[in-house]
Amino acid sequence: MCNAQQQDINIANEYWAKGEKQKAYELFKSLAKSNDNIQLIHNTYLNVLLTMAKYKEAEDHVQRMIRREPDNLNYRVDLGLTYVKEGELPKAEKYLRSLIKSSLDEPFKIKIIADNLIANALPEYAEIAYIELRQNESNNTVFALELANVYRLQGKKDAMVSEYLNYVTQTPGNLNYVKNLLQVLLTKPDELESLEKILLEKVQRNPDSEVFIDLLIWAHQQQKNFYGAFIQARAYDKRFGRGAPKKLFEIAQIAYNNKDHDNAERSYSTIIRDFPKSEEYLPSRLGLIRTTEAKVKHRFPVNLDSIYVLVSQYDAFVKQFPDIPTSYESKISEAQLYAYYLNRFDSALSLLGQVAKAPKVSPALRAKAKLEIGDIYLLKDEPWEATLLYSQVEKAQKDAALGYEAKLRNARLSYFNGDFKLAEAHLDILKEATTREIANDAMELSLRIKENTVMDSVGTALKLYANVERLLYQNKIDEALVKLEQLKKGTTSTNDSLAAIVNYTILDDVLWLESKLRIKKGEFIEAMALLQRIGDEYPEDVLADDAWFTRADILEHQLHDTPKAMELYRTFLDKFPGSVYAAEARKRFRQLRGDFSGKEL
């Protein structure tokens, strides 16, 4: 082909790209007269003809191409496409079905036809091609991944899921690939619920399929249905675990991290009872104590007798299993109980000092112990000692998660002290280069400082508020409540404008903090009223969804009013569908409704 012809093709393509259809059509029509050009311009020329409704010319052109290359399946599909665009649907279907039928003995041809049909936005005919091939070969799993994609394009989610399941049964090594696909494609709650039902049926029909039960456990996790996940994980580990309760341990940890303490407790207890010789046994022993601790801490006011029981459990664990990593972790947990609930700072410091000085302790665990020692110095009103330890960890664990945690604690200490510029200097670094959890905490504290120093550049109200937060951190609840009342009234300053500043900048935060204090004291009715006020007076505030969700949580776990809790969770989902609490609220609503009964095979 000469350069002049190539130049004309480029000009024609440019006309078409710029929307100058008539010029493109005339130039392509001229170019199509030469056999040297026709193959090069076919796709665009056909598109021009079909777009301009020149169906007879399009049909003649495609027929010419078929005569030129009778074995080229793409040209044959183009003829069916031309019939579709022309509106000759019965003719198109008859033709395409005939084309598919004539190619059934060679599956690769079906793949070519289907790919071309999909490329031309005709997935329904691609579906017919694959289904016909399956019937011809008496094989309901051939081209499963390809058919799943066809169903995805058509929006047939259940059929798509079934094909991905067909695919993964043929290639179990691609299980994680399928999980990732489903996580991306199934984003609505009803789609995930449908997946659960499909998988449950598959497991019931194929009880020896490791893949299906693994996927069902995963699907339960996506729905935060940890009871269902526990039931299936228990069955999985008994059947396929080979003496290792890895699924149960995974569920225990995930449930614990999601504050589903009941199912974390079930999972850890099952491992301890049924798998005493597994490597998960000791971590589960410690995990069970920590889960019990979390449950105790979530019952307000916290029962000190329960704290003493927990201390004895940690102490017994340490004595039974000395000089192992989990034993040192137990000492840290025991020390925290002494410090935060029993005000026995010397006992706490003694335990943490043992961890920090033990020769077998890892650098990370030693750093963690130092951070906790720093926190206790802060409890004791010795901030200089605290910041010294934080800075040591920050330097020793630079660019590690514990180093960022140390920087966050230094930022928090600066905030408590009213040095907001220094706090923000720390926080600006943390927002960019750290784990998501620490970054979120940094963003939240930074936002509070910025919001509350716009009208009040000195930060008068914020300093008072930060002092209350410090008192709360030090567990001085009654003193914190007195300060909060003074802050709301503006009576702690001679500045006449303080009350106005509080009302316009920080009152929502004050109400939120007071609600947390009331919850700690077990004053749930008072806390509910404060949270209601946040929802009513600050419906667009960042704390609005926190307040609504916390009210529902109080109704569920503290006041045990299931009907009202369900009502509030349902209303929450309507008002805050994009909230970070949405998935948890949906799970809790379904749980209270009785959806998560769990079925073990």
WOPE-V282762 format. One record per pair of residues at least 24 apart in sequence whose C-alpha atoms are under 7 Angstrom apart, sorted by sequence separation. I is the first residue (numbers start at 0). J is the second residue. D is the distance in whole Angstrom. If there is no record, write none. Layout:
# WOPE-V282762
i=I j=J d=D
i=I j=J d=D
This chain:
# WOPE-V282762
i=57 j=81 d=7
i=125 j=149 d=7
i=195 j=219 d=7
i=348 j=372 d=6
i=547 j=571 d=7
i=140 j=165 d=6
i=244 j=270 d=7
i=264 j=290 d=6
i=366 j=392 d=6
i=403 j=429 d=7
i=483 j=509 d=7
i=507 j=533 d=6
i=565 j=591 d=7
i=54 j=81 d=7
i=122 j=149 d=6
i=263 j=290 d=7
i=327 j=354 d=6
i=99 j=128 d=6
i=103 j=132 d=6
i=225 j=254 d=6
i=419 j=448 d=7
i=122 j=152 d=7
i=244 j=274 d=7
i=260 j=290 d=6
i=306 j=336 d=7
i=403 j=433 d=6
i=561 j=591 d=7
i=54 j=85 d=6
i=122 j=153 d=7
i=191 j=222 d=7
i=248 j=279 d=7
i=344 j=375 d=7
i=544 j=575 d=7
i=103 j=135 d=7
i=242 j=274 d=7
i=229 j=262 d=7
i=400 j=433 d=7
i=404 j=437 d=7
i=480 j=513 d=7
i=243 j=277 d=6
i=260 j=294 d=7
i=400 j=434 d=7
i=407 j=441 d=7
i=544 j=578 d=7
i=0 j=35 d=7
i=49 j=84 d=7
i=242 j=277 d=7
i=255 j=290 d=7
i=370 j=405 d=7
i=76 j=112 d=7
i=226 j=262 d=6
i=225 j=262 d=6
i=229 j=266 d=6
i=331 j=368 d=7
i=338 j=375 d=7
i=460 j=497 d=7
i=73 j=112 d=7
i=76 j=115 d=7
i=171 j=210 d=7
i=72 j=112 d=7
i=460 j=500 d=7
i=476 j=516 d=7
i=460 j=501 d=6
i=73 j=115 d=6
i=168 j=210 d=7
i=282 j=325 d=7
i=417 j=462 d=5
i=455 j=500 d=7
i=415 j=465 d=5
i=414 j=465 d=7
i=415 j=466 d=6
i=451 j=504 d=5
i=415 j=469 d=6
i=451 j=505 d=6
i=378 j=473 d=5
i=299 j=518 d=7
i=300 j=519 d=6
i=299 j=519 d=6
i=300 j=520 d=5
i=299 j=520 d=6
i=300 j=521 d=5
i=299 j=521 d=5
i=224 j=586 d=7
i=223 j=586 d=6
i=222 j=586 d=7
i=234 j=599 d=7
i=230 j=597 d=6
i=227 j=595 d=6
i=230 j=598 d=7
i=231 j=599 d=6
i=226 j=595 d=7
i=230 j=599 d=6
i=227 j=597 d=5
i=224 j=595 d=7
i=226 j=597 d=7
